[in-house]
Amino acid sequence: MEEKKLRIDKKVLFVLLAIFGIILLFLFVYFFLVPRFRLSNFSSKVTVPLKADFTYNVGNACYGTFFHCEEVKATESGEVDTSKLGSYTVVYTYEYESKTFEKEQTVEVVDLESPTIEVVGEEPLTYCANHKGYGYEVKATDNYDGDLTDKITSTVLDEEIVFEVTDSSGNKASLSKPAILKDEDAPTISLNGEENVFIPLNGTYVEANASATDMCDGDLTSQITIEGVVDTTVAGEYQLVYKVLDSNQNEATVTRYVYVYESSDYPSLDGKNIYLTFDDGPSKYTDKLLDVLKKYNVKATFFVTDQGLTKGYDDVIKRANDEGHTIGLHSSSHNYGYIYSSVNAYFSDLNAIQAKVERITGAKSTIVRFPGGGSNTISKNYDAGCHIMSKLTKAVQAKGYRYFDWNVDSKDAGGAKTAGEVASNVINSLGNQSTYVVLQHDIKEYSVDAVETIIQFGLSHGYTFQALKMDSPRVEHSVNN
């Protein structure tokens, strides 16, 4: 029985060996004797760095048996854009006589480059007690994502700040900079509302408050204190000082100016009155003008400046004052771009000419004429849209000044070129009103030469000549800006 079983096992073994031999033979024939496309040195998946050059790789291809194979060429289809991350498919087509063979290749365009971090600022960098860095600028850029500045994270350690950023492909950059604990920067206070506020007498002042921020402490608005009081029952200038301290005792202050002004009605004088006024002087012609005025015992008003062509005539200003004329304030610089840039700039200029007049005459003049007049529109070219003339016309009153415009223009600053034309322009503007304020310029010789004719006409037609005073009738233009 055992011999019989052994004979059966041998038969099974022989069968299996025969089958295995047949399979080996088939494989040998297929791989070595059957003609077909054969491809080597080909990768079905390749990786290409971002923005690198991509070269199509067809591998080594041929058609035939293992023992004899004819080289074949290949064509490729599909584009790879290495400027954009992603997966691309390229198809290679191999041809031999009428036979074709295709092979796909996956091309992965990847970003392998880390971003760059740049820190601009003096080293060592500074940071607050709350570990917030300040006093420097940090930027991050990436070859693919571009600006990554808003993705930067920073970690403040004992003696350094570590900046890190990761791009969309997971590439990470890190930069360490030496740093120290320091806080010497004051907070920033921003006024709500206007820096200059104008309120009529007995009006109501409403506090607009302010906001404050600090590089280290953040929002400090609730800690702002206000020093100063506004009394709207008394005309004048009031200052409200806003103060705040940060946790390191750095202080910030901002001042708001509140002007309480009184708008009074100034009664007209009886009769017909002419107020001769002269802007922009004195000049080399002003003495000649004073001689004419003295001849007829006529008093006038001089709105003086301290610009280049008027320097050296202090004695003329003194003479005009000593002879009973009014010395008014026009401008120190007569520079529109400066004086109308802000309320503070205007008063800085006005204070300068006021101080000069007081030094010469011994008296502080408070009679004003705005360069270009209260109705000028040129100021809007310099006031950054704050409607400065609306503010200044109120501010001068709050500070105790009076400003005067004119209702008779001699046109000696534009149009008239002779004494006859100037005189005619003035005379033809006169009538039976009680107040005529005449605009002239004593830096124009032909305008000075017209004065005697104007005086003669006025005196012969029942007019009285006056110098402007603080209680003179109101002659003010409408504000246009």
SULMO-V495381 format. One record per residue. N is the residue number from 1. PHI is phi in whole degrees, 0 to 359 (* if undefined). OMEGA is omega in radians with two decimals (* if undefined). Layout:
[[N | PHI | OMEGA] [N | PHI | OMEGA]]
This chain:
[[1 | * | 3.13] [2 | 292 | 3.11] [3 | 295 | 3.12] [4 | 297 | 3.13] [5 | 296 | -3.14] [6 | 294 | 3.13] [7 | 295 | 3.12] [8 | 293 | -3.14] [9 | 298 | 3.13] [10 | 293 | 3.12] [11 | 298 | 3.13] [12 | 298 | -3.13] [13 | 297 | 3.13] [14 | 298 | 3.12] [15 | 298 | -3.13] [16 | 298 | 3.12] [17 | 296 | 3.13] [18 | 295 | 3.12] [19 | 297 | -3.14] [20 | 297 | 3.12] [21 | 293 | 3.11] [22 | 299 | -3.14] [23 | 298 | 3.13] [24 | 297 | 3.12] [25 | 297 | 3.13] [26 | 299 | 3.14] [27 | 296 | 3.11] [28 | 299 | 3.14] [29 | 300 | -3.07] [30 | 294 | -3.03] [31 | 278 | -3.03] [32 | 246 | -3.03] [33 | 247 | -3.12] [34 | 280 | 3.10] [35 | 288 | 3.13] [36 | 194 | 3.07] [37 | 285 | 3.12] [38 | 239 | -3.01] [39 | 231 | 3.10] [40 | 224 | -3.13] [41 | 54 | 3.14] [42 | 235 | 3.10] [43 | 248 | -3.14] [44 | 283 | 3.10] [45 | 218 | 3.13] [46 | 231 | 3.12] [47 | 243 | -3.12] [48 | 234 | 3.08] [49 | 295 | 3.12] [50 | 306 | 3.06] [51 | 68 | 3.05] [52 | 275 | 3.08] [53 | 284 | 3.10] [54 | 251 | 3.11] [55 | 243 | 3.10] [56 | 296 | -3.09] [57 | 238 | -3.08] [58 | 274 | -3.10] [59 | 74 | 3.07] [60 | 253 | -3.05] [61 | 236 | 3.06] [62 | 206 | 3.11] [63 | 230 | 3.13] [64 | 151 | 3.14] [65 | 268 | 3.13] [66 | 296 | -3.05] [67 | 270 | 3.09] [68 | 211 | -3.07] [69 | 223 | -3.12] [70 | 273 | 3.12] [71 | 295 | 3.11] [72 | 236 | 3.08] [73 | 267 | -3.12] [74 | 226 | 2.99] [75 | 243 | -3.11] [76 | 242 | 3.06] [77 | 223 | -3.08] [78 | 108 | -3.10] [79 | 251 | 3.10] [80 | 240 | 3.13] [81 | 261 | -3.08] [82 | 283 | 3.07] [83 | 274 | -3.13] [84 | 231 | 3.09] [85 | 293 | 3.07] [86 | 152 | -3.14] [87 | 250 | -3.10] [88 | 235 | 3.13] [89 | 245 | 3.08] [90 | 244 | 3.12] [91 | 249 | 3.09] [92 | 256 | 3.14] [93 | 246 | 3.14] [94 | 254 | -3.09] [95 | 230 | 3.01] [96 | 218 | -3.04] [97 | 54 | -3.11] [98 | 262 | -3.08] [99 | 260 | 3.13] [100 | 228 | -3.14] [101 | 212 | -3.11] [102 | 242 | 3.13] [103 | 219 | 3.14] [104 | 266 | 3.08] [105 | 228 | 3.08] [106 | 266 | -3.13] [107 | 248 | 3.11] [108 | 259 | 3.05] [109 | 269 | -3.03] [110 | 236 | 3.08] [111 | 259 | -3.12] [112 | 249 | -3.05] [113 | 262 | 3.14] [114 | 281 | 3.06] [115 | 295 | 3.05] [116 | 243 | 3.12] [117 | 243 | 3.12] [118 | 233 | 3.11] [119 | 243 | 3.12] [120 | 248 | -3.13] [121 | 161 | 3.14] [122 | 291 | 3.10] [123 | 256 | -0.01] [124 | 289 | 3.09] [125 | 293 | -3.11] [126 | 242 | 3.09] [127 | 214 | -3.09] [128 | 275 | 3.10] [129 | 297 | 3.10] [130 | 273 | 3.09] [131 | 68 | 3.05] [132 | 264 | -3.13] [133 | 281 | 3.11] [134 | 202 | 3.07] [135 | 82 | 3.12] [136 | 212 | 3.11] [137 | 236 | 3.14] [138 | 237 | -3.13] [139 | 228 | 3.06] [140 | 224 | 3.10] [141 | 229 | -3.10] [142 | 228 | -3.10] [143 | 295 | 3.13] [144 | 245 | -3.07] [145 | 280 | -3.12] [146 | 80 | -3.07] [147 | 284 | 3.12] [148 | 242 | -3.06] [149 | 304 | -3.10] [150 | 286 | 3.12] [151 | 261 | -3.07] [152 | 289 | 2.97] [153 | 246 | 3.14] [154 | 229 | 3.11] [155 | 236 | -3.13] [156 | 268 | 3.07] [157 | 255 | -3.06] [158 | 299 | -3.05] [159 | 227 | 3.12] [160 | 200 | 3.00] [161 | 241 | -3.13] [162 | 254 | 3.12] [163 | 256 | 3.14] [164 | 222 | 3.07] [165 | 206 | 3.14] [166 | 234 | -3.14] [167 | 274 | -3.05] [168 | 292 | 3.11] [169 | 264 | 3.12] [170 | 89 | 3.09] [171 | 284 | -3.02] [172 | 247 | 3.06] [173 | 237 | 3.14] [174 | 219 | 3.13] [175 | 218 | 3.11] [176 | 250 | 3.10] [177 | 230 | 3.06] [178 | 298 | -3.06] [179 | 211 | 3.10] [180 | 226 | 3.08] [181 | 282 | -3.08] [182 | 197 | 3.06] [183 | 210 | 3.12] [184 | 241 | -3.09] [185 | 268 | 3.12] [186 | 287 | 3.05] [187 | 295 | 3.07] [188 | 243 | 3.11] [189 | 252 | 3.08] [190 | 240 | 3.12] [191 | 288 | 2.92] [192 | 276 | -3.12] [193 | 81 | -3.02] [194 | 274 | 3.03] [195 | 288 | 3.11] [196 | 243 | -3.08] [197 | 243 | -3.10] [198 | 239 | -3.07] [199 | 228 | 3.08] [200 | 293 | 3.12] [201 | 308 | -3.13] [202 | 69 | 3.05] [203 | 279 | -3.10] [204 | 241 | 3.06] [205 | 263 | 3.12] [206 | 248 | -3.11] [207 | 290 | -3.13] [208 | 269 | 3.13] [209 | 66 | -3.07] [210 | 208 | 3.06] [211 | 233 | -3.12] [212 | 221 | 3.07] [213 | 228 | 3.14] [214 | 227 | -3.11] [215 | 302 | -3.10] [216 | 266 | -2.98] [217 | 269 | -3.14] [218 | 77 | -3.06] [219 | 285 | 3.12] [220 | 243 | -3.06] [221 | 305 | -3.08] [222 | 293 | -3.09] [223 | 259 | 3.12] [224 | 289 | 3.00] [225 | 247 | -3.14] [226 | 239 | 3.10] [227 | 251 | 3.14] [228 | 119 | -3.12] [229 | 225 | 3.08] [230 | 254 | 3.09] [231 | 252 | -3.06] [232 | 284 | 3.07] [233 | 270 | -3.14] [234 | 233 | -3.14] [235 | 293 | 3.10] [236 | 151 | 3.13] [237 | 260 | 3.12] [238 | 237 | 3.12] [239 | 243 | 3.05] [240 | 249 | -3.07] [241 | 256 | -3.14] [242 | 261 | -3.09] [243 | 231 | 3.05] [244 | 206 | 3.10] [245 | 245 | 3.01] [246 | 270 | -3.06] [247 | 293 | 3.10] [248 | 258 | 3.09] [249 | 68 | 2.97] [250 | 282 | -3.02] [251 | 250 | 3.03] [252 | 233 | 3.10] [253 | 225 | 3.04] [254 | 220 | -3.10] [255 | 247 | 2.98] [256 | 254 | -3.14] [257 | 256 | 3.14] [258 | 245 | -3.12] [259 | 251 | 3.04] [260 | 261 | -3.03] [261 | 242 | 3.13] [262 | 249 | 3.11] [263 | 257 | -3.07] [264 | 261 | 3.02] [265 | 265 | -3.12] [266 | 256 | -3.06] [267 | 293 | 3.06] [268 | 286 | 3.07] [269 | 282 | 3.05] [270 | 290 | 3.10] [271 | 81 | -3.13] [272 | 248 | -3.01] [273 | 238 | 3.10] [274 | 247 | 3.07] [275 | 248 | 3.06] [276 | 284 | 3.12] [277 | 233 | -3.07] [278 | 230 | -3.10] [279 | 261 | 2.90] [280 | 78 | -3.11] [281 | 275 | 0.01] [282 | 282 | 3.13] [283 | 211 | -3.14] [284 | 291 | 3.14] [285 | 262 | -3.01] [286 | 291 | 3.08] [287 | 300 | 3.11] [288 | 298 | 3.10] [289 | 296 | 3.14] [290 | 297 | 3.10] [291 | 297 | 3.14] [292 | 294 | 3.14] [293 | 298 | 3.13] [294 | 294 | -3.13] [295 | 301 | -3.09] [296 | 255 | -3.12] [297 | 54 | -3.14] [298 | 255 | 3.11] [299 | 258 | -3.10] [300 | 225 | -3.13] [301 | 235 | -3.14] [302 | 244 | 3.05] [303 | 267 | -2.92] [304 | 269 | 3.10] [305 | 229 | 3.08] [306 | 229 | 3.12] [307 | 280 | -2.98] [308 | 312 | -3.03] [309 | 285 | -3.12] [310 | 261 | -3.12] [311 | 291 | 3.13] [312 | 92 | -3.13] [313 | 241 | 3.11] [314 | 301 | -3.13] [315 | 294 | 3.12] [316 | 289 | 3.08] [317 | 299 | 3.14] [318 | 297 | 3.13] [319 | 298 | -3.13] [320 | 300 | 3.13] [321 | 295 | -3.11] [322 | 295 | -3.12] [323 | 269 | 2.98] [324 | 94 | 3.10] [325 | 275 | 3.12] [326 | 271 | 3.07] [327 | 259 | 3.13] [328 | 263 | -3.08] [329 | 252 | 3.12] [330 | 254 | 3.12] [331 | 187 | 3.03] [332 | 283 | -3.04] [333 | 265 | -3.01] [334 | 56 | 3.12] [335 | 263 | -3.07] [336 | 303 | -3.09] [337 | 299 | 3.12] [338 | 272 | -2.98] [339 | 294 | -3.13] [340 | 256 | 3.10] [341 | 282 | 3.11] [342 | 194 | 3.09] [343 | 298 | -3.12] [344 | 295 | 3.12] [345 | 295 | 3.13] [346 | 300 | -3.09] [347 | 288 | 3.03] [348 | 297 | 3.10] [349 | 293 | -3.13] [350 | 295 | 3.13] [351 | 299 | -3.13] [352 | 294 | -3.14] [353 | 287 | 3.08] [354 | 297 | 3.14] [355 | 296 | 3.12] [356 | 295 | -3.14] [357 | 297 | 3.14] [358 | 295 | 3.12] [359 | 296 | -3.09] [360 | 279 | -3.00] [361 | 260 | -3.08] [362 | 82 | -3.13] [363 | 230 | -3.13] [364 | 267 | -3.14] [365 | 282 | 3.12] [366 | 233 | 3.11] [367 | 259 | -2.93] [368 | 232 | 2.88] [369 | 228 | 3.13] [370 | 291 | 2.98] [371 | 303 | -3.08] [372 | 86 | -3.14] [373 | 85 | -3.13] [374 | 295 | -3.11] [375 | 262 | -3.05] [376 | 298 | 3.07] [377 | 249 | -3.14] [378 | 293 | -3.11] [379 | 298 | -3.11] [380 | 291 | 3.06] [381 | 285 | -3.02] [382 | 234 | -2.98] [383 | 264 | 3.09] [384 | 56 | 3.05] [385 | 77 | -3.06] [386 | 267 | 3.13] [387 | 54 | -2.94] [388 | 295 | -3.12] [389 | 293 | 3.07] [390 | 297 | 3.14] [391 | 280 | -3.05] [392 | 293 | -3.13] [393 | 297 | 3.07] [394 | 272 | -3.08] [395 | 295 | -3.13] [396 | 297 | 3.11] [397 | 292 | 3.14] [398 | 295 | -3.13] [399 | 268 | 3.06] [400 | 91 | 3.10] [401 | 263 | 2.91] [402 | 232 | 3.10] [403 | 250 | -3.13] [404 | 232 | 2.96] [405 | 259 | -3.11] [406 | 210 | 3.04] [407 | 236 | 3.02] [408 | 227 | 3.14] [409 | 254 | 3.12] [410 | 288 | -3.11] [411 | 62 | 3.10] [412 | 285 | 3.09] [413 | 261 | 3.13] [414 | 180 | 3.13] [415 | 114 | -3.13] [416 | 281 | -3.12] [417 | 231 | 3.14] [418 | 227 | 3.12] [419 | 298 | 3.14] [420 | 297 | 3.13] [421 | 293 | 3.12] [422 | 298 | -3.12] [423 | 299 | -3.13] [424 | 295 | -3.14] [425 | 299 | -3.13] [426 | 287 | -3.07] [427 | 299 | -3.12] [428 | 289 | 3.11] [429 | 268 | -3.10] [430 | 277 | 3.11] [431 | 205 | -3.08] [432 | 251 | 3.09] [433 | 288 | -3.10] [434 | 272 | -3.03] [435 | 222 | 3.04] [436 | 231 | 3.07] [437 | 256 | -3.02] [438 | 261 | 3.08] [439 | 264 | 3.02] [440 | 222 | 3.13] [441 | 227 | -3.12] [442 | 277 | 2.98] [443 | 268 | 3.11] [444 | 255 | -3.07] [445 | 296 | -3.11] [446 | 292 | 3.07] [447 | 288 | 3.07] [448 | 298 | -3.13] [449 | 293 | -3.12] [450 | 276 | -2.97] [451 | 295 | -3.10] [452 | 298 | 3.11] [453 | 296 | 3.14] [454 | 297 | 3.14] [455 | 297 | -3.12] [456 | 299 | 3.13] [457 | 296 | -3.09] [458 | 298 | -3.12] [459 | 297 | -3.10] [460 | 279 | -3.12] [461 | 241 | 2.98] [462 | 83 | 3.10] [463 | 267 | 3.03] [464 | 249 | -3.14] [465 | 265 | -3.07] [466 | 230 | 2.93] [467 | 262 | -3.14] [468 | 293 | 3.08] [469 | 232 | -3.13] [470 | 297 | -3.13] [471 | 255 | 3.11] [472 | 292 | -3.13] [473 | 304 | -3.10] [474 | 287 | 2.98] [475 | 226 | -3.06] [476 | 224 | 3.09] [477 | 283 | 3.00] [478 | 284 | -3.14] [479 | 286 | -3.04] [480 | 248 | -3.08] [481 | 244 | *]]
